[in-house]
Every structure is written in structure tokens, then in C-alpha cells.
Amino acid sequence: MIEPILNDGVDLILWLQSLGDWISAPMKLFTLMGSEEFYLLAMPILYWAVDASLGFRVGIMLLLASGSNVILKWAIHLPRPYWYDARVQGLAAETYFGAPSLHSQVPSSIFGLIAATFRRVLIWAFVIPLIFVIGLSRLVLGVHFYLDVLLGWVLGAVGIWLFISQEARVKSWFDGQRTDFQIGAVFLLSIGMIALGWLVLALTGNYQLPEAWVANALSDLPEIGNLEPFEFEALVSPSGALFGLGAGYIWLFSRGGFDAGGRYWKRFLRVVVGLAGVIVLWHGLGSIFPRDPDLVSYSLRYLRYALIGLWSAAIAPLIFIRLNLAERRGGKDRI
């Protein structure tokens, strides 16, 4: 049933790639704007130097979209185009399953949330073509079928609708709870995301990748080394960051929070100091902690990403205030 759709997808990709190498360079640039790493850097900048509330909302949307994307990839386990058909050129290395496309789901979720927040026609006129081109780039690079991209867009739209429609209700309920309860609820949400992923993996049983997929992938991009479509750390990372970001924001803003405004040179220095801390935690701890497929390694990875989220949401802003790079906000803010 799915094969005719995949075959049609291959035909479309082959046509796009037949247009010439000139199209691949700009598409690689656009695909960077859909990567998880891009948003993990962009979100703190928004939080520290533009609008903390919007940055927090974007961060939560990013991490929920990333986590749900991993779980759905495990549940659907469809191949990448260049795994499926040797005629397709794989112009980017991907070791996870293809559907839904993260590069469609996350940009549509993030840019859609920002556009829905400001409610400006000009913003929508900018983000809709951008979301489309980012999705198109994944076809040109041979790493997604059109089905993957369409599914990502649909999930992004559903995510925006759920976020916008339920945000006021959830905030109202959260504001009536104690701070320790709020932090505990965020922790349970992050653990629940991991538990759901574990359940999906358990239901897949002893699924084995078709040998033809592996052979095609390694023939096209031997530097991959091996395909790891069920790598559990892909879910542990956003789950840990979700807890750290949520707990840090709740704790900091229960004590007044900070003002992300101010002079531009101060905003710039905040970004420099903040990103330095992110890099130390991301790469520094990453080089120390083990990366084996076991409980200890997964727990340390959860801790590492929770610290990155905590640094971004609370520790870095406190340092900004101490260095006179940001001002405190008076009173206790509602979450």
C-alpha cells in the first residue's frame, strides 16, 4: 500500500535532482534552518536578548515537537529515499527513520507559533514560504519523501493549534499550583515522553532494517558507518532539556525573572556569555560522559541536557543580572 507513494516520491526527487547541482547548495543552507541544532541555539538567543516569555514558549514547542517526532519515527519506521532507492543521491547523512520530517514539523511549529503570536499578515507572508522551502530542501537532498514532509507540516499545524488553544487553560491551572508542584509536573512530563518512546520501541519487537536499505545507504554515504534508527538518546536529549528549561523558567520567574530588553551591547554580551555556557555543557560534558546504550549513559545524557536547559532558563540570566547585563523584574510573575 505504501510502496506506490514511496515510488512516486522517488520519481519527484529524481526530477528535482536532475535540475543540476546548482540547486543543492542553497537547499543545504535552507535545511540548516530546519535542524534541531539551529533552534537549540536560536531559542536561547530569543530568550536572553529579545523576549523571555516568547523564547520560553518557543523552547517548549521545540522540545515537544522534537520528542514527538522521534517517537513517531520509531512507530512508523519508513526509510529515507536514498535508503529505499539506489538511484537517489543522499546529499545529507541521516541515520534515523524518515517519517515524519523533523525539518518540516519543527519549523512549521516554531515559525507558526511566532506568527500566530504576533498575528501579522507580513509575518505569515514570510514564514509560510520559508517553511515550504525548508521542506522542499529535504526532497532535493534526497533525505525525505514528499509524504514525510507533508506529515511534518500537518503535525506542525496540529501542534500550533493545540498549543494556542490550550495554553491559557494550562497556564491558569499552573498558576494555582505551588512552585515545587509545577517543577514536579514538568519532570513527570519529560519522563512520560521517555516512557512513551520506550513503549513504542517495545511494541516494535525485533524489527530489523531491510538489508537493501542498509546497503543503499552505506553505498551512497559510507561515512555514516551504520544506521541507528532506534537510537534511544535521540529521545532522551529533548526530554532532559524540557525538564531543565521548564524547571529553570518556573523557578526564576517565581522570583521575579529578568528583563530581556536593554541596550543592544548588553544583549550581545548576554548572548556571548550564555552561548559559552551552552557550549561548555554541550561539548564539555559530552566529551566526558559515556555514550553507551545503557541506563547509566542515558541518565547522564538526560542530566547533561537538563543542565543545558537549566543554564539557559535560569543560571545564565542570574549571571547576566550579577554582571549588570540585565535587570531584574519586580514581583512574582505568573507562569
C-alpha positions, 0 to 999 in steps of 0.5 A: 500500500505504501510502496506506490507513494514511496515510488512516486516520491522517488520519481519527484526527487529524481526530477528535482535532482536532475535540475543540476547541482546548482540547486543543492547548495542553497537547499543545504543552507535552507535545511540548516534552518530546519535542524534541531541544532539551529533552534537549540541555539536560536531559542536561547538567543530569543530568550536572553536578548529579545523576549523571555516569555516568547523564547520560553514558549518557543523552547517548549514547542521545540522540545515537544515537537522534537520528542514527538517526532522521534517517537513517531519515527520509531512507530512508523519506521519508513526509510529515507529515499536514498535508503529505499532507492539506489538511484537517489543521491543522499546529499545529507547523512541521516541515520534515523527513520524518515517519517515524519520530517523533523525539518518540516514539523519543527519549523512549521511549529516554531515559525507558526507559533511566532506568527500566530503570536504576533498575528501579522499578515507580513509575518505569515507572508514570510514564514509560510514560504520559508517553511515550504522551502525548508521542506522542499530542501529535504526532497532535493537532498534526497533525505525525505519523501514528499509524504514525510514532509507533508506529515511534518507540516500537518503535525506542525499545524496540529501542534500550533493549534493545540498549543494556542488553544490550550495554553491559557487553560494550562497556564491558569491551572499552573498558576494555582499550583505551588512552585515545587508542584509545577517543577514536579509536573514538568519532570513527570512530563519529560519522563512520560515522553521517555516512557512513551518512546520506550513503549513504542520501541517495545511494541516494535519487537525485533524489527530489523532494517531491510538489508537493501536499505542498509546497503543503499545507504552505506553505498551512497554515504559510507561515512555514516558507518551504520544506521541507528534508527532506534537510537534511544538518546535521540529521545532522551536529549529533548526530554532532559532539556524540557525538564531543565528549561521548564524547571529553570523558567518556573523557578526564576520567574517565581522570583521575579525573572529578568528583563530581556530588553536593554541596550543592544551591547548588553544583549550581545554580551548576554548572548556571548556569555550564555552561548559559552555556557551552552557550549561548555555543557554541550561539548564539555560534558559530552566529551566526558560522559559515556555514550553507551546504550545503557541506563547509566549513559542515558541518565547522564545524557538526560542530566547533561541536557537538563543542565543545558536547559537549566543554564539557559532558563535560569543560571545564565540570566542570574549571571547576566543580572550579577554582571549588570547585563540585565535587570531584574523584574519586580514581583512574582510573575505568573507562569 
